[in-house]
Amino acid sequence: QILLAMAEAEQPPKEDLSVGPLSVLSESVKKNCQVLINCRNNRKLLARVKAFDRHCNMVLENVKEMWTEAPKAGKGKAKAKSINKDRFISKMFIRGDSVIMVLKNPA
């Protein structure tokens, strides 16, 4: 019994991911639903989360990356409109320090 008590004392406490800010990611993994991730490079990722950790490092699948590009303004031309662009990435790892915000897809 003493060994069992020592083993329990050495283990870090289990984090409850059903509440708190990481619950959005936990729910996405369990239900396989999409999330919208706002990144520091001013791009958005619509994806399914396969795995994550407490630093918000994530393994993503079926990723649609979306961003806008402002065309280069030439001499004497009127201000051009920005262009919405996107691309598909089948699998991706994203480092947590580039994540600003994670939103559940309401669908």
N, C-alpha and C positions, 0 to 999 in steps of 0.2 A: 504494500500500500504506500509505503514511503516513496518508492521509485515512481509509482504512478502519480503521486502528488507533485514530485519534482518535475516530471515530464510535462504535466499540465501547467506548472508555474513557468517553465521555460518558453512555452509556445506563446507567440503574440496573440492578442485578442482578435477574434474573427470580426471582420468588418461587415456590418449589415448593409447590403447594397440595395435593399428594397426601399430605403428612405434616404434622403439627402441628394446632393447634386449628381452623384454617380448613378442614381436610380434610372435616369433616362437611358444611359448606356446599358445598364443591366437588363432593363425591360426590352431594349432593342435586340440584345443577344438572345434572350429567352423566346421572344415572339417573332424574331426574324423580320422586324419591321424597319422601315427606312428612317434615317435621321438626316437633318440638314446641318452641316458643319460649316461654320464661318471661320475662315483662316486668316492668319496675319498677312499673307500675300494678297489680300483682297480678293480671294477666290472663294467660291462656295462649293461644297461637296455634298451631293445627294447620294447616300450609300446605305448599305446594310452592314452593321457592325458584327464581326465574327468573334472578336476578342478585344479586351481593353485592360488597362491597369490603372492604378491610382494616380498616375501622372498624366492620364488621358492619352497615352500611346494607344493606337488602335490598329487592328487589322480589319480592312474594309473590303467588301466585295460589291460588284456591280456598281461602280462609282461613276457618277456623272459630274464632271468638274465644269463649273460655269464661271465666266468672268467677262468683263467688258474691256474693250481696247479703244483708245482714242486714236484715230488716224493722224499721221504726221501732217501738220499744217504747212502748206507750201506758201511761197510768196504771193501776196495779192489774192489769196483764196478766202472765201467765207469760211467761218468755223464749221468744220465737218462734224457730223453726228457720231457718237460713239457706237461701236458695233458689239453686239452680244455674241459671245463665242462659247462653245462647249466641246467637250470630248468625253469619250467613254474609256474607262480603265477597268479591266476585269478584276484585278486584285491589287491592293495597295496597303503599305504600312505608312502611317502618319505619326510623326513624333508629337508628343503632347504639348510641347512649348509653342507649337505653331497654331494651336487651337484657341480660338477666342470664345466660341459659343457653340452649343449643341442643342438643336431643337427636335422635338418629336414631329414626325410627319402626321398631320391631323387625319389623313385618309385611313 
